[in-house]
Amino acid sequence: MKIKFLAFLSILASVLVSCQDVVQFQVEELDPKIVVEGQVSNNPQDNYIKLTYNQEFYDSGVVKPATGLTVTVFDQLGNVEVLVESPAGSGVYPIQTLGVIGRSYALSIKTADKEYRSEFQELLPKAPLNYLIQHEYNENNRPIPFIRPGIYALFGYTDNGATQDYSLFRLAINDTLLKDLSYFTVVEDRFINGSTVDSIAFGKRFKVGEKVTIEHRSLSKGAYDFLNQVGAQLGSAGSPFEVPPGPIRGNLRNVANQEDYCLGWFGVCEVRRDTLLIR
């Protein structure tokens, strides 16, 4: 089988530098902003908005939820859903209306004195997997040298040649989504448009009895660019003596002042999950 490997985003390890002199850091005062996570989706478990507030770069404390806000999802047909925070005080706003492929959606967040709103994004379809199978490689049948002997998950899909597509692939083991960016891949179909893509899932070896889930979802061009910027920023992290990364603008802006924005991204996507039990 010919394997085409997807490019991975990876986090570079920080290099700690010791020194005898005390260094005084000048840190800019935090500009408080709402951080947006979530999306309109065709899948109930992915249909939610989570809002928090940002914190200082070196602050490792508990993230503060953004509660008591007026959060509204609407589509281009004029349908509106005002979200109810649940549980109260959590900053989580479930969306009851499932997304419809081909329809466009936007998000509004109102505080006491501001309204932040996104532009409409179309819910695009995601090509289904053609297969998800396990395969064991040994010293003699490895496709490339850095693949070590062991059990791997192989999957493939056929890209839609009629559209320009962007995708996100993630990995879960035993229903737990892996957080490391090594298991987080964004794909543009510029070089694979209309092709059948075969891949070794994240180049990871699995154990007998593990449940492997490949989560794959469609992305808008804006979401793809945003995730690439986040990955590049995390991957370029250097020593503690470097200037902390600047904020990446999300897709919700203050309707009265476009220079005032939320962090994070409101997404609109089809989500698919395929599961394999390693035997």
C-alpha positions in Angstrom: 0.0 0.0 0.0 1.3 3.4 -0.9 1.2 5.7 2.1 1.0 9.5 1.9 1.8 11.0 5.2 -0.1 14.0 6.6 2.0 16.8 8.0 1.9 17.1 11.7 2.0 20.1 14.0 4.5 19.7 16.8 5.5 21.5 20.0 9.1 22.4 20.3 10.6 21.9 23.8 11.5 25.1 25.7 15.1 25.6 26.6 15.6 26.7 30.2 18.5 29.1 30.8 20.1 29.6 34.2 21.8 32.8 35.3 23.3 34.2 38.4 21.8 37.7 38.1 18.2 38.5 38.9 16.3 39.5 35.8 13.4 41.9 36.1 10.7 41.3 33.5 8.5 44.1 32.3 5.1 42.6 31.6 2.4 44.6 29.9 -0.9 44.8 31.8 -3.4 42.2 30.6 -6.1 43.3 28.2 -9.1 41.3 29.4 -10.7 39.4 26.6 -13.4 36.7 26.1 -11.9 33.4 24.8 -14.3 31.5 22.5 -14.3 27.7 22.1 -16.9 25.6 20.3 -18.9 25.3 17.2 -22.2 24.6 15.4 -22.0 21.0 14.3 -24.1 18.1 13.0 -23.2 16.1 16.1 -25.0 16.8 19.4 -21.9 16.2 21.6 -19.9 18.8 19.6 -22.7 21.4 19.5 -21.7 23.9 22.2 -20.0 27.2 23.0 -17.6 27.5 25.9 -16.6 31.0 27.0 -13.7 31.9 29.4 -11.5 35.0 30.1 -7.9 35.2 29.2 -5.2 35.3 31.8 -1.5 36.4 32.1 1.0 34.4 30.1 2.7 33.0 33.1 -0.5 32.5 35.2 -1.1 28.8 35.9 -4.3 29.4 37.9 -7.8 28.2 37.2 -9.3 29.8 34.1 -12.3 32.0 34.9 -15.5 31.1 33.0 -17.4 33.9 31.2 -20.8 33.7 32.7 -24.1 35.5 32.5 -23.6 36.6 28.9 -26.2 36.7 26.2 -25.1 34.2 23.5 -27.0 33.7 20.3 -26.5 31.5 17.3 -28.3 32.4 14.0 -28.3 31.2 10.4 -28.7 33.0 7.1 -32.4 32.0 6.9 -33.2 34.0 10.0 -33.5 31.2 12.5 -32.3 32.3 16.0 -31.4 30.3 19.1 -30.6 32.2 22.4 -28.3 29.8 24.3 -28.8 28.9 28.0 -25.7 28.5 30.1 -25.7 25.0 31.6 -24.7 24.3 34.3 -25.0 27.9 35.6 -21.7 29.5 36.2 -19.8 27.1 34.0 -19.4 29.3 30.9 -20.7 26.5 28.8 -23.6 27.3 26.5 -25.1 24.2 24.7 -26.6 24.5 21.3 -29.8 22.6 20.9 -30.2 23.1 17.1 -28.1 20.8 15.0 -26.2 22.2 12.1 -27.3 21.5 8.5 -24.8 20.9 5.8 -24.8 23.8 3.3 -26.3 26.3 5.8 -24.3 29.2 7.2 -24.2 30.2 10.8 -22.9 33.1 12.9 -22.4 33.8 16.7 -23.2 36.8 18.8 -22.0 37.5 22.4 -23.4 40.4 24.3 -21.9 41.7 27.6 -23.3 44.6 29.6 -22.0 47.2 27.2 -20.6 45.4 24.1 -21.7 43.0 21.3 -19.2 40.7 19.6 -20.3 39.0 16.4 -18.7 36.6 13.8 -19.3 36.5 10.1 -21.4 33.7 8.6 -19.6 30.4 7.9 -21.0 27.6 5.8 -21.2 24.1 7.3 -19.2 22.1 4.8 -19.3 18.4 4.4 -16.4 16.2 5.4 -15.4 13.2 3.2 -15.9 9.9 5.0 -13.1 7.5 5.6 -12.9 4.7 3.1 -11.4 2.4 5.7 -9.8 2.2 9.2 -7.8 -0.9 9.8 -4.9 -2.2 11.9 -1.7 -3.4 10.4 1.5 -4.8 12.1 4.9 -3.8 10.8 8.1 -5.7 11.5 11.7 -5.0 10.6 11.2 -6.4 7.1 8.0 -4.7 6.0 8.3 -1.2 7.3 7.4 1.4 4.7 9.9 4.0 5.9 12.8 3.6 8.4 11.4 5.7 11.3 8.3 3.4 11.6 9.2 1.1 14.4 7.9 -2.5 14.6 4.4 -2.6 16.1 0.7 -2.3 15.5 -0.5 0.8 13.7 -3.9 2.1 12.5 -4.2 2.8 8.8 -6.9 5.0 7.3 -7.8 6.5 4.0 -10.3 8.8 2.3 -11.0 10.3 -1.1 -10.9 14.1 -1.4 -13.7 15.9 -3.2 -12.0 17.2 -6.4 -14.9 19.7 -7.1 -14.2 21.7 -4.0 -11.3 23.3 -2.0 -11.4 21.5 1.3 -9.8 22.0 4.7 -9.8 19.4 7.5 -8.9 18.7 11.1 -7.8 15.2 12.2 -7.5 14.3 15.9 -6.8 11.0 17.8 -8.6 9.5 20.8 -7.6 6.3 22.7 -10.2 4.6 24.8 -12.5 7.6 24.3 -9.9 10.1 25.6 -8.9 12.7 23.2 -5.1 13.1 23.1 -4.1 16.8 23.8 -0.6 16.8 22.5 -0.3 18.6 19.2 1.4 15.6 17.7 -2.1 14.1 17.5 -3.6 17.2 16.0 -3.4 17.7 12.2 -4.8 20.3 9.9 -4.9 19.5 6.2 -5.4 21.6 3.0 -6.2 19.7 -0.1 -4.1 21.9 -2.4 -1.8 19.0 -3.4 -4.3 16.1 -2.9 -7.4 17.6 -4.5 -9.5 14.8 -5.8 -7.0 12.1 -4.7 -7.3 9.1 -2.5 -5.2 9.7 0.6 -3.8 6.8 2.7 -2.1 7.4 6.0 -0.6 5.8 9.0 -2.6 7.4 11.8 -0.3 9.9 13.4 2.6 7.4 13.2 1.6 6.0 16.6 1.9 2.4 17.8 -1.1 0.9 19.6 -1.6 -1.9 22.1 -3.9 -4.9 21.9 -7.3 -3.9 23.5 -7.0 -0.2 22.9 -10.0 1.5 21.2 -8.7 3.9 18.6 -10.9 6.8 17.3 -10.1 9.0 14.4 -12.0 12.3 14.7 -12.1 14.2 11.4 -14.0 17.4 10.8 -14.4 20.0 8.0 -12.9 23.4 8.4 -13.5 26.8 6.9 -10.5 28.5 5.3 -10.6 31.0 8.2 -10.5 28.2 10.8 -7.7 26.4 9.0 -5.6 29.6 8.9 -6.3 30.3 12.6 -5.3 26.8 13.7 -2.1 27.0 11.6 -1.2 30.3 13.4 -1.8 28.7 16.8 0.4 25.7 15.9 3.1 27.9 14.6 3.1 30.1 17.7 3.2 27.1 20.0 5.9 25.5 17.9 8.1 28.6 18.1 8.1 28.8 21.9 11.6 29.6 23.1 13.2 30.4 26.5 11.5 32.3 29.3 13.6 35.3 28.3 11.8 35.7 25.0 8.9 38.0 24.6 5.6 36.1 25.2 3.6 35.3 22.1 1.1 38.0 21.1 -2.6 37.2 20.9 -4.0 35.7 17.7 -7.3 37.4 16.7 -10.3 35.2 16.6 -13.4 35.6 14.4 -15.6 37.6 16.7 -15.3 41.4 16.6 -16.9 44.2 18.5 -19.7 45.5 16.2 -18.9 49.1 17.3 -15.1 48.8 17.2 -13.4 46.2 14.9 -10.1 46.6 16.8 -11.8 45.1 19.8 -12.0 41.3 19.4 -12.4 38.0 21.2 -9.7 35.3 21.3 -10.4 31.7 20.1 -12.5 30.6 17.2 -16.2 29.9 16.7 -16.4 27.0 14.2 -19.0 25.6 11.9 -18.2 22.0 10.9 -19.3 18.5 10.1 -17.7 16.0 12.6 -17.1 12.4 11.9 -15.6 9.7 14.2 -14.4 6.3 13.1 -13.4 3.6 15.7 -11.2 0.6 15.6 -10.6 -2.0 18.4 -7.0 -3.2 18.3 -6.9 -7.0 18.4 
